[in-house]
Amino acid sequence: MKPLRIVFMGTPDFSVPCLQSLAEKGHEIVAVYSQPPRPAGRGQKEKLSPVHAYAADQGWPAFTPKTFRSSDVQDAFREHNADVAVVVAYGLILPTEALYAPKMGCVNVHASLLPRWRGAAPIQRAIEAGDAESGVCIMQMVEELDAGDVILEGRIDITATTTASTLHDALSVLGGKLIVEALDGLENGALLPTAQPEEGVTYAKKLSRDESELDWTQPAQSLERKVRALTPWPGVHFTYQGDRFKVQQVSFVEKAQTAVPGTLLDDDLLVACGENALRIERLQRPGKGVMDRKAFLNGFPLKRGTDLTQANEGKGR
């Protein structure tokens, strides 16, 4: 099969393996689109996105428009004369004019088993909901969000130890493998896009810091999944005596109890929940590094019966 002329559109590190795979396959990367550089670090120096940085290393032309609404941006996009555009977590909405500019249209690498978890945060929402599996779908892009025909999919189990970080990395690698297979299949006619089922559509709403607070009245199993889903960002925490304690890792403990949710059931950070209990395994108090529970308790002992929902009384211990 002859190499395709590809415009690649992506921004975060999740997208890089797909770009690498396409280049290694021998396709011609005629242009790379990414989000504009953003201020980062203490000095707020502008930093290239991971995709932009990789393109610069390879010497590929990179474009960072703030929007695709401009006719000048759309004209420049068409002038690449691409066979296909591959879109992987780009972050900008493409207008109709852009979607159908390449000869084969725009193909998207989406980190879920469509039609479940269309939208912004499919990796985290799948873990949070307790899904048994996730995956990657390669789909033809259309105007409606993540609603295009699916060309190819791959699946990965979600286990009791799967975190947002581990699933992110596994799906990123899987996406890099599948996008090459999908383009080969499209080009030679071996793969025919299939319409998504009308039933089973769910949307993965964007992550927000507003959902970071642990609500101890919720079942322990739900909270355990939330910790795995929202770490490292936006993270989860509880507020005790006016201070925010970040929680990095917990374990579910099946334990019938009648204590008020948020109460410590022992001297080893076992917390009563709406149903069952959670053991806090790793956490961080203000001004300190992340610690396992033993190290944390050595410097900040919390005894059985402590109410972790306690407000400001006694702050400054």
C-alpha positions as CSV (number, residue, x, y, z in Angstrom):
1,M,0.0,0.0,0.0
2,K,1.3,3.4,-0.9
3,P,2.0,5.9,2.0
4,L,-0.9,8.2,2.8
5,R,-0.6,12.0,3.1
6,I,-1.7,12.5,6.7
7,V,-2.5,15.6,8.7
8,F,-2.2,14.7,12.4
9,M,-4.2,16.6,15.0
10,G,-3.5,16.0,18.7
11,T,-2.2,17.7,21.9
12,P,-1.5,15.6,25.0
13,D,1.0,12.7,25.6
14,F,-1.9,10.3,24.9
15,S,-1.8,11.2,21.3
16,V,2.0,10.7,20.7
17,P,2.0,6.9,20.2
18,C,-0.5,7.2,17.4
19,L,1.7,9.8,15.6
20,Q,4.8,7.6,16.1
21,S,3.0,4.5,14.7
22,L,1.9,6.4,11.6
23,A,5.4,7.7,10.9
24,E,7.0,4.3,11.6
25,K,4.5,2.7,9.1
26,G,6.0,5.0,6.5
27,H,3.0,7.4,6.0
28,E,3.9,11.0,5.1
29,I,3.1,13.4,7.9
30,V,2.4,16.6,5.9
31,A,1.3,18.7,8.9
32,V,0.7,18.5,12.6
33,Y,-1.9,20.5,14.4
34,S,-1.9,21.0,18.2
35,Q,-3.1,23.3,20.9
36,P,-1.1,26.6,21.2
37,P,1.8,26.6,23.7
38,R,0.7,27.3,27.3
39,P,2.5,29.0,30.2
40,A,3.8,26.3,32.6
41,G,5.9,25.9,35.7
42,R,6.9,28.6,38.2
43,G,8.3,30.9,35.6
44,Q,5.2,30.5,33.5
45,K,7.4,30.0,30.4
46,E,5.4,28.9,27.4
47,K,5.7,25.2,26.8
48,L,4.9,23.2,23.7
49,S,2.3,20.4,23.9
50,P,3.7,16.9,23.8
51,V,2.5,16.4,20.2
52,H,3.9,19.8,19.1
53,A,7.3,19.0,20.8
54,Y,7.4,15.6,19.0
55,A,6.6,17.2,15.7
56,A,9.4,19.8,16.2
57,D,11.9,17.0,17.0
58,Q,10.9,15.3,13.7
59,G,11.0,18.5,11.7
60,W,7.4,18.3,10.7
61,P,5.5,21.6,10.1
62,A,3.3,22.4,13.2
63,F,0.2,24.6,13.3
64,T,-1.4,25.9,16.5
65,P,-4.6,27.9,15.6
66,K,-6.7,29.0,18.5
67,T,-9.8,28.2,16.5
68,F,-10.9,26.5,13.3
69,R,-13.7,29.0,12.6
70,S,-11.4,31.3,10.6
71,S,-11.6,30.9,6.8
72,D,-7.9,31.4,6.6
73,V,-7.3,28.4,8.9
74,Q,-9.7,26.3,6.9
75,D,-8.1,27.3,3.6
76,A,-4.6,26.4,4.9
77,F,-6.0,23.1,6.2
78,R,-7.3,22.2,2.7
79,E,-4.1,23.2,1.0
80,H,-2.3,20.3,2.7
81,N,-4.0,18.1,0.2
82,A,-4.2,15.3,2.7
83,D,-5.6,11.8,2.1
84,V,-6.8,11.7,5.7
85,A,-6.7,13.7,9.0
86,V,-6.1,11.6,12.1
87,V,-7.5,13.3,15.2
88,V,-6.4,12.1,18.7
89,A,-7.4,14.3,21.7
90,Y,-6.9,17.5,19.7
91,G,-9.1,19.8,21.8
92,L,-10.6,22.0,19.1
93,I,-14.0,21.5,17.4
94,L,-13.6,21.0,13.7
95,P,-16.3,22.6,11.5
96,T,-17.9,20.7,8.7
97,E,-15.6,22.3,6.1
98,A,-12.6,20.7,7.9
99,L,-14.2,17.3,8.5
100,Y,-14.6,16.6,4.8
101,A,-11.6,18.4,3.4
102,P,-9.2,15.4,3.3
103,K,-10.0,12.8,0.6
104,M,-10.9,10.1,3.2
105,G,-12.2,12.6,5.7
106,C,-11.2,12.8,9.4
107,V,-10.6,9.7,11.5
108,N,-10.7,9.9,15.3
109,V,-9.0,7.7,17.9
110,H,-11.4,7.7,20.9
111,A,-10.7,6.1,24.3
112,S,-13.9,4.2,24.9
113,L,-16.1,1.5,23.5
114,L,-18.6,3.6,21.6
115,P,-21.4,4.5,22.0
116,R,-20.6,4.3,25.7
117,W,-18.7,7.3,27.0
118,R,-18.8,9.8,24.2
119,G,-17.2,13.1,25.2
120,A,-14.4,14.6,27.2
121,A,-13.3,12.1,29.9
122,P,-14.1,8.5,28.9
123,I,-11.1,6.9,30.7
124,Q,-12.0,8.3,34.1
125,R,-15.8,7.9,33.8
126,A,-15.4,4.2,32.8
127,I,-13.4,3.5,36.0
128,E,-15.7,5.6,38.2
129,A,-18.8,3.8,36.9
130,G,-17.3,0.4,37.6
131,D,-17.2,-0.7,34.0
132,A,-15.6,-4.2,33.4
133,E,-13.8,-3.1,30.3
134,S,-12.7,-0.1,28.2
135,G,-11.1,0.2,24.8
136,V,-10.3,2.3,21.8
137,C,-12.6,3.0,18.8
138,I,-11.3,4.3,15.5
139,M,-14.2,6.2,14.0
140,Q,-15.1,8.4,11.0
141,M,-15.7,11.9,12.3
142,V,-19.1,13.6,11.7
143,E,-20.6,16.8,13.0
144,E,-22.3,15.2,16.1
145,L,-19.9,14.5,19.0
146,D,-18.3,11.1,18.8
147,A,-21.2,9.7,16.8
148,G,-19.4,8.6,13.6
149,D,-19.3,5.1,12.2
150,V,-16.7,2.8,13.9
151,I,-14.0,1.4,11.7
152,L,-12.1,-0.7,14.3
153,E,-12.1,-1.3,18.0
154,G,-9.9,-2.9,20.6
155,R,-10.8,-3.9,24.2
156,I,-8.9,-3.8,27.6
157,D,-10.2,-5.2,30.9
158,I,-10.7,-2.8,33.8
159,T,-9.6,-4.6,37.0
160,A,-9.8,-3.7,40.7
161,T,-6.4,-2.1,40.5
162,T,-6.8,-0.2,37.2
163,T,-6.2,3.6,37.7
164,A,-6.7,6.5,35.3
165,S,-3.0,6.6,34.7
166,T,-2.6,2.9,33.9
167,L,-5.6,2.8,31.7
168,H,-4.6,6.0,29.9
169,D,-1.2,4.5,29.1
170,A,-2.6,1.1,27.9
171,L,-5.2,2.8,25.7
172,S,-2.6,5.2,24.3
173,V,-0.5,2.2,23.1
174,L,-3.6,0.4,21.8
175,G,-4.6,3.4,19.9
176,G,-1.2,3.6,18.2
177,K,-1.6,0.0,17.1
178,L,-5.2,0.3,15.9
179,I,-4.9,3.5,13.9
180,V,-2.4,1.9,11.5
181,E,-4.6,-1.2,11.1
182,A,-7.7,1.0,10.5
183,L,-6.1,3.1,7.8
184,D,-4.8,0.0,6.1
185,G,-8.2,-1.5,6.1
186,L,-9.9,1.7,4.9
187,E,-7.4,2.1,2.0
188,N,-7.7,-1.5,0.7
189,G,-11.4,-1.9,1.4
190,A,-10.9,-4.7,4.0
191,L,-12.7,-2.7,6.7
192,L,-16.1,-1.1,6.4
193,P,-17.2,1.5,8.9
194,T,-20.2,0.3,11.1
195,A,-22.9,2.6,12.5
196,Q,-22.9,2.9,16.2
197,P,-25.9,1.3,18.0
198,E,-28.6,3.8,18.9
199,E,-28.9,2.2,22.4
200,G,-26.3,2.5,25.1
201,V,-25.2,6.1,24.4
202,T,-23.6,7.7,27.5
203,Y,-21.6,10.9,27.8
204,A,-18.4,11.4,29.8
205,K,-18.7,14.8,31.2
206,K,-15.5,17.0,31.6
207,L,-13.5,16.6,34.8
208,S,-13.8,19.3,37.3
209,R,-12.2,20.2,40.6
210,D,-15.7,20.6,42.0
211,E,-16.1,16.8,42.2
212,S,-12.9,16.3,44.2
213,E,-14.3,16.3,47.7
214,L,-14.9,12.8,49.2
215,D,-18.4,12.4,50.4
216,W,-18.2,9.7,53.2
217,T,-21.9,9.1,53.0
218,Q,-21.4,7.4,49.7
219,P,-20.7,3.6,49.5
220,A,-17.1,2.7,50.0
221,Q,-16.9,0.9,46.7
222,S,-18.0,4.0,44.8
223,L,-15.5,6.1,46.6
224,E,-12.7,3.6,45.9
225,R,-13.4,3.8,42.2
226,K,-13.5,7.6,42.4
227,V,-10.0,7.7,43.9
228,R,-8.7,5.5,41.1
229,A,-10.5,7.5,38.5
230,L,-9.7,11.0,39.5
231,T,-6.1,10.5,40.5
232,P,-3.8,12.3,39.5
233,W,-6.2,15.0,38.2
234,P,-8.3,16.6,39.5
235,G,-7.4,14.5,42.5
236,V,-9.6,13.7,45.6
237,H,-9.5,15.0,49.1
238,F,-11.3,15.4,52.4
239,T,-11.3,18.5,54.6
240,Y,-10.5,18.0,58.3
241,Q,-10.2,20.9,60.7
242,G,-10.1,23.4,57.9
243,D,-7.2,21.7,56.0
244,R,-7.4,19.8,52.8
245,F,-5.9,16.3,52.8
246,K,-5.2,14.8,49.4
247,V,-6.0,11.1,49.1
248,Q,-3.8,9.2,46.6
249,Q,-4.8,5.6,47.2
250,V,-7.4,3.7,49.2
251,S,-8.6,0.1,49.6
252,F,-12.1,-1.2,50.0
253,V,-13.0,-3.0,53.2
254,E,-16.2,-5.0,53.5
255,K,-17.3,-4.1,57.0
256,A,-20.8,-3.9,58.5
257,Q,-20.9,-1.0,60.9
258,T,-23.3,1.7,62.2
259,A,-20.8,4.5,62.8
260,V,-21.4,7.9,61.3
261,P,-19.8,8.2,57.9
262,G,-16.5,9.9,58.1
263,T,-15.6,8.4,61.5
264,L,-12.4,6.4,61.9
265,L,-13.1,2.8,62.9
266,D,-9.6,2.1,64.2
267,D,-6.2,3.8,64.7
268,D,-5.1,2.8,61.1
269,L,-7.2,5.1,58.9
270,L,-10.1,2.9,58.3
271,V,-13.0,5.3,57.5
272,A,-16.7,4.5,57.9
273,C,-18.7,5.2,54.7
274,G,-22.4,5.1,53.8
275,E,-21.8,1.3,53.1
276,N,-18.8,-0.6,54.3
277,A,-15.4,1.2,54.8
278,L,-12.3,2.5,53.2
279,R,-8.7,2.2,54.3
280,I,-6.7,5.2,53.3
281,E,-3.3,3.9,52.0
282,R,-1.6,7.0,50.7
283,L,-2.3,10.6,51.4
284,Q,-0.8,14.1,51.7
285,R,-1.3,16.7,54.3
286,P,-0.8,20.5,53.6
287,G,2.9,21.4,53.2
288,K,4.1,17.7,53.2
289,G,4.8,15.1,50.6
290,V,2.7,12.1,49.8
291,M,3.1,9.4,52.5
292,D,1.9,5.9,53.1
293,R,-0.5,5.7,56.0
294,K,2.1,4.4,58.5
295,A,4.5,7.3,57.9
296,F,1.5,9.7,57.9
297,L,0.3,8.5,61.3
298,N,3.7,8.7,62.8
299,G,3.7,12.4,62.4
300,F,-0.1,13.0,62.5
301,P,-1.8,10.4,64.7
302,L,-5.5,10.1,64.2
303,K,-7.3,7.8,66.6
304,R,-10.4,5.6,66.4
305,G,-13.5,7.7,66.8
306,T,-12.0,10.8,65.0
307,D,-14.6,12.5,62.8
308,L,-12.9,13.4,59.5
309,T,-15.8,15.8,58.7
310,Q,-14.9,17.9,61.7
311,A,-14.7,21.6,60.6
312,N,-12.2,24.1,62.1
313,E,-12.3,23.2,65.8
314,G,-8.8,22.4,67.0
315,K,-7.1,23.5,63.8
316,G,-3.4,23.9,64.2
317,R,-2.6,20.6,65.9
